[in-house]
Each structure stands twice: as C-alpha cells, then as structure tokens.
C-alpha cells in the first residue's frame, strides 16, 4: 500500500512536469502564431489524450493552461494537475 501510494505520488510529479513543459511550449508556439489545433495535438501527445488545453490572449500576451489527470486504477482518487505559462506575442504572432 505504501509503495503504491509512493508510485502514485511520483506519477503526480511526473505529470506536473509534463504539464509545465507542455504549457510553456504551447504558449511560445501560440505567440509565434501557430494554429491552436496543431498546438493541441502536441499538448495531448506530451500529457495524454485526456489533457485539457486552453489558450487565451490578453493585450500582448498569450496564456496557455494545460490540465491532466492522474488516476491509480480506482485505488486513489483521480487528481487534476495543471500548469499555466504566459508568453509575449512575437511581432508576427497571431494569437487565438
């Protein structure tokens, strides 16, 4: 049981790192003007097919939020793990 909980915790840490990396990459890609659909594909490839991905623009910045879920085969509750990253629009960037 303790080993299982420890592995679940390590899985959460790994998911947090993947969400953070995916959010950073998504914000930078959006700031460069890449299509939201292509960005979403990369996010889901990095985090998982059930990842939730949001882009928003405020003034000259783009914000990307990535959320994944970690489950433990019904033994422990599924927890959402999120990361947010912000990037400045590049001169030619067309944000969503």
C-alpha positions as CSV (number, residue, x, y, z in Angstrom):
1,X,0.0,0.0,0.0
2,X,2.8,2.4,0.9
3,X,4.7,1.5,-2.2
4,X,1.6,2.1,-4.3
5,X,1.0,5.5,-2.8
6,X,4.6,6.4,-3.3
7,X,4.4,5.4,-7.0
8,X,1.2,7.4,-7.3
9,X,2.9,10.4,-5.9
10,X,5.8,10.0,-8.3
11,X,3.3,9.8,-11.1
12,X,1.8,13.1,-10.0
13,X,5.2,14.8,-10.0
14,X,5.9,13.4,-13.5
15,X,2.5,14.6,-14.8
16,X,3.2,18.1,-13.3
17,X,6.5,18.3,-15.1
18,X,4.8,17.2,-18.4
19,X,2.0,19.8,-17.9
20,X,4.5,22.6,-17.2
21,X,6.6,21.7,-20.2
22,X,3.6,21.4,-22.5
23,X,2.1,24.8,-21.2
24,X,5.4,26.5,-21.9
25,X,5.7,25.1,-25.4
26,X,2.1,25.9,-26.2
27,X,2.4,29.5,-25.0
28,X,5.5,30.0,-27.1
29,X,4.0,28.3,-30.2
30,X,0.9,30.4,-29.9
31,X,3.0,33.6,-29.5
32,X,4.7,32.6,-32.8
33,X,1.3,32.3,-34.5
34,X,1.0,28.5,-34.8
35,X,-2.5,27.1,-35.2
36,X,-4.4,26.1,-32.0
37,X,-5.2,22.7,-33.4
38,X,-1.6,21.8,-34.0
39,X,-0.6,23.1,-30.6
40,X,-3.4,20.9,-29.0
41,X,-2.1,17.8,-30.8
42,X,1.4,18.4,-29.3
43,X,-0.1,19.0,-25.8
44,X,-2.1,15.8,-25.9
45,X,1.0,13.9,-27.2
46,X,3.0,15.1,-24.2
47,X,0.4,14.9,-21.5
48,X,-2.1,12.4,-22.6
49,X,-5.2,12.1,-24.8
50,X,-7.5,13.3,-22.0
51,X,-5.5,16.5,-21.5
52,X,-7.5,19.8,-21.4
53,X,-5.8,22.7,-23.2
54,X,-6.8,26.3,-23.2
55,X,-5.3,29.4,-24.9
56,X,-6.2,33.0,-24.2
57,X,-4.9,36.3,-25.2
58,X,-4.8,39.5,-23.1
59,X,-3.1,42.5,-24.7
60,X,0.3,41.5,-26.0
61,X,0.5,38.2,-24.1
62,X,-0.8,34.6,-24.7
63,X,-1.6,32.3,-21.8
64,X,-1.7,28.5,-22.1
65,X,-3.3,26.3,-19.5
66,X,-2.8,22.6,-19.6
67,X,-4.6,20.1,-17.3
68,X,-4.0,16.4,-17.0
69,X,-5.5,13.8,-14.6
70,X,-3.6,11.1,-12.6
71,X,-5.5,8.0,-11.6
72,X,-4.5,4.9,-9.6
73,X,-6.7,2.2,-11.0
74,X,-9.6,3.1,-8.6
75,X,-7.4,2.8,-5.5
76,X,-6.8,6.5,-5.0
77,X,-8.8,9.4,-6.3
78,X,-8.1,10.9,-9.7
79,X,-6.5,14.3,-9.3
80,X,-6.2,17.1,-11.8
81,X,-2.8,18.6,-12.3
82,X,-2.5,22.0,-14.1
83,X,0.2,24.3,-15.3
84,X,0.0,27.8,-16.8
85,X,2.5,29.6,-18.9
86,X,2.5,33.1,-20.4
87,X,4.4,34.3,-23.5
88,X,4.8,37.7,-25.1
89,X,3.4,37.9,-28.7
90,X,6.1,37.9,-31.3
91,X,5.8,40.7,-33.9
92,X,4.3,38.4,-36.5
93,X,2.4,36.2,-34.0
94,X,-1.4,35.7,-34.5
95,X,-2.7,34.5,-31.2
96,X,-6.1,32.8,-30.8
